[in-house]
């Protein structure tokens, strides 16, 4: 076990400096939420079983024998290894929570009750505690179901709208609902912090993958709720906008994403087919949707006269949204060229990591700590417990 390069009581630069988070979660949604809070300056203590977070074994790929999956959601945390079935370790967890403003956990619904680490038990003596519980399908009829992202993608309907119209359903290429649930957890925590600031009262917030996913599908979910329309697979096409899809060029596909009539008129001008913008079949968005195949047969012969990069330059210069289809590597390189600094380096180890997505003019996000090894800071956290007073019941 090693001492952290940044002591637990060190002031942080972010907007949540002074806030302490007990991260009892694992895999993606909870750890991602805790990492976002840590980026914003909160002191985050990651509590793992001695066997470690499962994502440590989600490999390949690896960086220095550590799964990059784990690295993606665990920077800016102090790592503690505790077995709640051992009383000394359980008490250490209680001591951490006593000094925390926020608990994040994604154990099976009710799974922490036998250790006295559930919200009802903890809040009885800690009225200011904010307790974020993440599950797959809530604490009602779905409480017994494992909260796996792929299962949530399937049952929510997301997979039914992914893929070619005549092909099989597809999952998203990453743990989409886990990440959305993590972001919604951060949103809920920030709202609860504001409520506590006004009233002194903490609360439990609940986030589940299914609700998070349904909310995040936004217009697609609303199509059913508001109009009784069940969205279907459309490949890379949009149900409400056209042209809003990949189009062939001389060398590779180019995304053209026209969002209004003005952009469509500009597209036609750049392609030297201005009369098309005045064709009654294409004058409005609904009209273009109705005649999308006809319009594709007009646009593509013009687009195949030059390469994707040529059209990207020409159309972008005129304000028409478009993009080549990049690899992840090319996406990172593009963000670098845009001055977005997508790669940041965490901790004294200078562990490469993905930049926090929010830019603060006064309280920038930090990257003080690399993702911890199992129990890396257990001794330091126990020393911090000895040296600090509790926050229990003081808010």
N, C-alpha and C positions, 0 to 999 in steps of 0.2 A: 504494500500500500504506500502511496506517495502523497506528500502534502500538495495541495493545489497551488498553482502559481498565483492565483488570485484568492485571498482569504475570503471566507464566507461573509464576513462583516465588512468587506471592502465596498466603498460607494461605487455605484454603477452609473453610466452616463445616460441610460435610457429613461423613458417616461415612467416606467414602473419600478425605478430604483427604490429600495426599501421594502418592497412587497416580497414575501417569501411564499414559495410554492412547494408543496409536498407532492411529487409526481409518483403515484403508486401504479401508474398505467404501464402498459406494454404494447408491443407491435407498432401500430402507426397512428391511429386517431388521437389517443391521449398523449403519447410522446410528442407528436407533431404540435399539438396545442401547447404543451409545456415548453417546447423549444421556442415557439413564437413568443411566449411570455418572457422567457429567458433572454431572447434577443432584445426585447424591449426593456431590459434592465432588472427584471425580477431575479431574485436568488432562488434557483430551482434545485431541489435535492431529489435525485432520481433513486427511488427505492426499488431494488430488484431482489428476487429470490436468488440465493447463491448459485443456482443453475443458470441464471442470466435471462435477459429478455430473449424471447424466441427469435427475434429478427437478427440476433447475432449469428444465427445459423442459416439465414435466408441467403444462400450463395449458390453459384456465382452471381455477380462479380465480387471480387475481393480487392481490398487495398491493404497491403501489409498484413494479410491474413485476417482482416476484419471485413465482414459483409458491408458493402456500401449501402445496403438497405437500412441497416442499423445506423450507420453514420448519417444518413439523410434526415433523421428525426431526433438526434440526441446531443447536439452541441449545447453549450452554455448550461451544463448541468454538473452538479457534484454527485458522484456515484457512490451509493451505499448498498451493501448486500445484507439482507435480513430475511430470516425465516420466521414468519409470524407464528408458527407453531412452537417456537422456542421463546419462553417468557421474556428473557433478557432482550431478545431482538424485537419482540412485540412492544415492549416498553420503550425501546429506542424509537420505534415508529411513532408511538404516542408522543414522545418528547419532541420529535421533529414536527408533528402536527401542532403541538402546543405553541410552537414558535412560528407557525405558518398562518398566512392569511387565506390560502387557497389549498384545497386538496383536489387532485385530479385522479380518478380511478376508473378502470374499465373491467373490474372483476365480474364474474357471472353475477347476475342480479341476486342480491342478498348474500353474496359470498364472503363479504367482510364482517357480517354480523357476528359470527362466532368468535371473532378476534376483538370485538368491541371497537372496530374501526369503521363502522357504518355511520351514516349521517345522524340518525336518531340518537345514537349513543354519544357521539362526539359533540353534537350541538347542544346537548343538555347542559354542558358546562362551558360551552364556547359559542355564545350567541352571535358573535361576529364572524364565525367561520363560513367561508364560501366553499361549497362542496360540489364539484362537478362530476357527475356520473354519466359514463358513456356506455351504451349497450347496442346490440344489434337491432332489436325490435321492441324496445321499451320494457316496462316492468309488468305489463298486463299479460295477455294471452301468449305473447311471444317471448316471455321472460326466459323460458328454458332453451330457446334457440341460440346456437352459437353465432356470434356476431362477426361473420367473415364477409369481407368486402364483396367477393364474387357472388355470394349468396344474395346479398342486398341488391347488387346490380341486376341479378336475374329476377328476383321476386318483385322489384320495383317497376319493372317494365323497361329499364334502360336498355337491356340487351335486345329487346324487341325492335328498337329503333336504330340499332347499330349494325351496319353491314349492307350488302347489296339487296335490292328488293326481292330478288329470287334466290338469294343465298341464305346461309345460316346466320343466326344471331351472333354478335360478337360482344365481348366485354371491352371496356375501355382499356387502354394500354398501360394503365397504372391503377393503384388503389384509390380510385376517384372518390368514392363515397367516404372512405377513411379520411382523406384529406379534407373534403368538404365538412365532415363531422368535426374534425380538428379545428377548422376555421370557425365553425359555428360555436364550438366550445369557447374559443377565445372571445368571440362576440358576447356570449352569455356571461362569461367571467367579468368582462369589462363593464357590462351593464350592472351586474351584481355588486361590483366594487363601487360604482356610482351610487347605487341604492344604499349601500352601507355607509358611504360618506355622508349621505343626507339623514339617515335614520339610526345608524349604529347597528343595524341588524344584518346578519348574514342570511344565507339561504342555500338550499340545494338547487342546482340547475341540472336538468336532464337533457341529454342529447342522444338520439338513436340514429343508426345509419339509414334506416328506411325513411324516417321523416326528413332527415338531412338531404337524402337523395331526391325525394319527391319535391322538396322545396327548391333544390338546385336545378332540377330539370325545368323549372320556371314555365316558359311558354308551352312546353310540351305537356306538362302536367295540367296546366290551365286549359289547354285545348280540350281535354276530357272533362274537367270539372266545370268549365264555363260553357262549352258548346257541345258536349257529348261526343266529340270527335276522338277516336282512338288513333294516335299517331302510328305510322307504319315506317318500316325501313325504306329509306330513300337513298342509300349509298352516301355520297358526299353532297347531295343536293339539300337545299333548305325548303321547308314546307311553305314558307311565306314570301321568300325573296328569290328573284331571278333577274340577271345571272348572278349566282352566288354559289360557285362550284369550281372544280378544276376544269380547265380547257386545254386542249392540245396546242402546242406551239411547234416550232421547227425541231426542237431538241427534247423538251420535257414539259410536263404539265405545269400550268400556271393557275393559281387561284385568282379568280376575279370575283370580287365581293361588292356588287353594286347595291347600295342601300336606299337610293332615292332616284327620282326622275332626273334631277340635275346631273348626278354621276353617270347615269345611263347615256344622257345626251353627250357628255364629255367623252365617254368610251367610244361612242359612234364617231365622234369627230376625230379622235386619235387614230381609229382604225380606217379613217377616210370613207366612211359610209354614213354621212350625216343624214341622209334621207330616211334611214331606218328609224331614227329617233322620232320622226313624224308619222311613221306608219301607225295606223289606228290599233293594230294588234299589239303594239309595244309602248303605247303612250303612257300607261300607268303600270304600277306594280302588279295589281291583279291581272291586267291584260297580259303582261309578260309571263306571269305564272301560267296562264291558260295556254299560251302559245310557246312554251319553253323549248320544245323540240324543234319547232320551226326557227326560232331565234338562234338556237345552237348551230343549226345548219348554215346560218348566215354569218355568225361570228367566227367559227373555227377556221373557215377558209382564209380569213384575213389573218388570224393569229398564227397559222402555220407558215406564213411567209417570213417569219423571223423567230429568233429564239426567245426563251423565257426571260433571260436577263435584259434583252432589248426592250421587250414590252414592259417589264417591271420598271425600268428606268423611265420610259415614255409615259406610262400611265400614272406612276407615282408622282412624276413632276407636274401632272395636271390634276392631281387630287383624286384619282380613281383608286380605291383600295384594291390591292392585289399583292400576291406574294408567290415566290417559288416555294416548292414543297421541300423543306430541308430535313436533314437528319438532326437528331438531338445535338450532335457535335456542331453541325453548321448553325443550329439555332443559338448555341452558346457563343459561337464566334460572331454571329450577327449582332447579338446583344452587346458584345464587347465593342464592335465597331460603332454601335449606337451610343457608346459611352455609358452603358448601364452597369458596368462592372459586375457581371453575373457571378464571378468567382471571388470569394473572400477566403481568408485564411484564419482558422480558429486556434486560439491558445498558443502557448509557447511552442507546441509541436508544429505550428503552422499547417494544420490539417486543412486541405482545400475543402471548401463547402459552398453551397449555393447561397447567394446573397439573400438576405431578408427582403421581402417584397415591398416594404414601405420605407419611404425616405422622409425623415423628420428634419426640419430645418434647425431646430433647437436641441433636440434630444436624440441623437442618432442611435440606431441599433448598434449593438456591440457583438464581438465574437471572441470574448475573453477565454472561453474554455472549449477545448476539443472534446468530442464525445468520450465519456469515461470508460475505462475498462471495468470489469465486474468488481465492485467493492473498492474501487480505486481510492475513494476519499472517506471510507468508513471511519478511520481513526480521527481524521480532521473534523468530521461531522460530530462525532461523540465529544471531541474537545470543545467544539462550538456550543454544544448542548450544555456542557458544564459551565461555560463562560457567559451564557446569555440567560436572560429572564424570559418567561413565557409571555405570549400574547393572549393567552386564554382568557376570554371574557372581558378583555379590555377595550375592544372596539365598540 
